[in-house]
Amino acid sequence: MAVTARVLAAKLTANYGAAEKAVKDSGMQHLRRALLGSRQTWLAEAPAFAADHARAHSDSIRERGPARLSAGLSRVQGPSDGAAAGAREPGALSRKAVEPADVSEAVLDAVRRFPGLTCEGVAQAIGMSTAQAKPHLAALTESGQLRKVGRTRGTRYHPG
């Protein structure tokens, strides 16, 4: 099961080399064809797989509701959480493969459901880093789809 998880994580980032290494490290070369198939096909399927994964993550956020999301937003990821936490965060794995429109839509959805989120709250709600969420927040604010209230760390985002 661990090798399958590593292969799927590699597929989210479209990293075929990491998937090959996962199969090789597991010592289960007989699963290579079943898990990887041809390199071209695998790499062609990776962006769609990552986009589907991001949509499913966004749907799960919508289903949780405000109480569960607020509890999750209060937890700040510390340095001890490291790579293991990144492996559990779908958004963290799919950063390269997710289309900007999908991320912007997820940002809009999070702010519509929970007006007044900070940049950190939005980033955590959609499962990515604040550095990656900031350009989307800026673009959506500039286009008028979001409204910014406050400055610096006190900035809150509301639907436009």
C-alpha positions as CSV (number, residue, x, y, z in Angstrom):
1,M,0.0,0.0,0.0
2,A,2.9,2.4,0.8
3,V,4.3,2.0,-2.7
4,T,0.9,2.8,-4.3
5,A,0.7,5.9,-2.1
6,R,4.1,7.0,-3.2
7,V,3.3,6.4,-6.9
8,L,0.0,8.4,-6.6
9,A,1.8,11.2,-4.8
10,A,4.4,11.3,-7.6
11,K,1.6,11.3,-10.2
12,L,0.1,14.4,-8.5
13,T,3.3,16.3,-9.2
14,A,3.9,14.6,-12.6
15,N,7.2,13.2,-11.3
16,Y,7.7,9.9,-13.2
17,G,11.2,9.5,-11.8
18,A,9.9,9.5,-8.2
19,A,7.3,6.9,-9.1
20,E,9.9,4.7,-10.7
21,K,12.1,5.1,-7.6
22,A,9.2,4.2,-5.3
23,V,8.6,0.9,-7.2
24,K,12.3,0.1,-7.2
25,D,12.8,0.9,-3.5
26,S,9.8,-1.3,-2.6
27,G,11.5,-4.3,-4.1
28,M,8.3,-5.1,-6.0
29,Q,9.5,-4.8,-9.6
30,H,6.7,-7.2,-10.6
31,L,4.2,-4.3,-9.9
32,R,6.1,-1.9,-12.2
33,R,3.9,-2.4,-15.2
34,A,0.6,-2.4,-13.2
35,L,1.5,0.8,-11.3
36,L,3.4,2.8,-13.9
37,G,2.6,1.5,-17.4
38,S,4.2,3.5,-20.2
39,R,6.0,6.7,-19.3
40,Q,4.1,8.8,-22.0
41,T,0.7,7.6,-20.9
42,W,1.5,8.1,-17.3
43,L,2.7,11.6,-17.8
44,A,-0.2,12.4,-20.1
45,E,-2.7,11.3,-17.4
46,A,-0.9,13.1,-14.5
47,P,-2.4,16.6,-15.0
48,A,-6.0,15.3,-15.2
49,F,-5.4,13.2,-12.2
50,A,-4.1,16.2,-10.2
51,A,-7.0,18.4,-11.3
52,D,-9.5,15.7,-10.3
53,H,-7.7,15.4,-6.9
54,A,-7.9,19.2,-6.4
55,R,-11.6,19.2,-7.2
56,A,-12.3,16.4,-4.8
57,H,-10.3,18.2,-2.1
58,S,-12.3,21.4,-2.8
59,D,-15.6,19.4,-2.6
60,S,-14.5,17.9,0.8
61,I,-13.9,21.4,2.1
62,R,-17.4,22.4,1.0
63,E,-18.9,19.4,2.8
64,R,-17.1,20.0,6.1
65,G,-18.9,23.2,6.8
66,P,-17.8,26.2,8.8
67,A,-17.3,24.6,12.2
68,R,-14.9,21.9,11.0
69,L,-13.0,24.3,8.7
70,S,-12.6,26.8,11.5
71,A,-11.1,24.2,13.8
72,G,-8.7,23.2,11.0
73,L,-7.7,26.7,10.4
74,S,-6.7,27.3,14.0
75,R,-3.9,24.7,13.8
76,V,-0.7,26.2,12.5
77,Q,1.7,23.7,10.8
78,G,4.9,23.7,12.8
79,P,8.4,22.9,11.6
80,S,8.1,19.4,13.1
81,D,5.3,18.6,10.7
82,G,7.7,18.6,7.8
83,A,7.4,16.5,4.7
84,A,5.0,14.0,6.3
85,A,2.3,16.8,6.6
86,G,3.0,17.8,3.0
87,A,2.3,14.3,1.9
88,R,-1.1,14.5,3.6
89,E,-2.1,17.8,2.1
90,P,-3.4,17.2,-1.4
91,G,-2.9,20.8,-2.5
92,A,0.7,20.6,-1.5
93,L,1.3,17.7,-3.9
94,S,-0.7,19.0,-6.8
95,R,0.8,22.5,-7.0
96,K,2.5,22.1,-10.3
97,A,-0.3,20.3,-12.1
98,V,-3.3,22.3,-10.9
99,E,-4.5,24.8,-13.4
100,P,-4.5,28.5,-12.2
101,A,-8.3,28.7,-13.0
102,D,-8.9,25.7,-10.7
103,V,-7.0,27.4,-7.9
104,S,-8.7,30.7,-8.4
105,E,-12.1,28.9,-8.3
106,A,-11.1,27.1,-5.1
107,V,-10.0,30.5,-3.5
108,L,-13.3,32.1,-4.5
109,D,-15.3,29.2,-3.2
110,A,-13.5,29.3,0.2
111,V,-14.0,33.0,0.6
112,R,-17.7,32.8,-0.4
113,R,-18.3,30.0,2.1
114,F,-16.3,31.7,4.9
115,P,-16.1,35.5,4.3
116,G,-13.4,37.2,6.3
117,L,-10.7,34.6,5.9
118,T,-7.1,35.8,6.0
119,C,-4.5,34.9,3.3
120,E,-3.3,32.1,5.6
121,G,-6.8,30.9,6.2
122,V,-7.6,30.8,2.5
123,A,-4.3,29.0,1.8
124,Q,-5.0,26.4,4.5
125,A,-8.6,25.9,3.3
126,I,-7.5,25.1,-0.3
127,G,-4.4,23.1,0.9
128,M,-1.5,25.2,-0.4
129,S,1.1,27.6,0.9
130,T,0.4,31.3,1.4
131,A,3.1,32.2,-1.1
132,Q,1.1,30.3,-3.8
133,A,-2.3,31.7,-2.7
134,K,-1.2,35.3,-2.6
135,P,-1.0,35.9,-6.4
136,H,-4.5,34.4,-6.8
137,L,-5.9,36.6,-4.0
138,A,-4.3,39.7,-5.6
139,A,-5.6,38.9,-9.0
140,L,-9.1,38.2,-7.8
141,T,-9.1,41.4,-5.7
142,E,-7.8,43.4,-8.7
143,S,-10.6,41.9,-10.9
144,G,-13.2,42.9,-8.3
145,Q,-14.3,39.3,-7.5
146,L,-12.9,39.7,-4.0
147,R,-12.9,42.7,-1.6
148,K,-9.9,43.3,0.7
149,V,-10.5,44.7,4.1
150,G,-7.6,45.7,6.3
151,R,-3.9,45.8,5.8
152,T,-0.8,43.6,6.4
153,R,-1.6,40.7,8.8
154,G,-5.0,42.0,9.5
155,T,-6.2,41.7,5.9
156,R,-9.4,39.8,5.4
157,Y,-11.0,38.8,2.1
158,H,-14.7,39.0,1.3
159,P,-16.7,38.2,-1.8
160,G,-16.7,41.2,-4.3
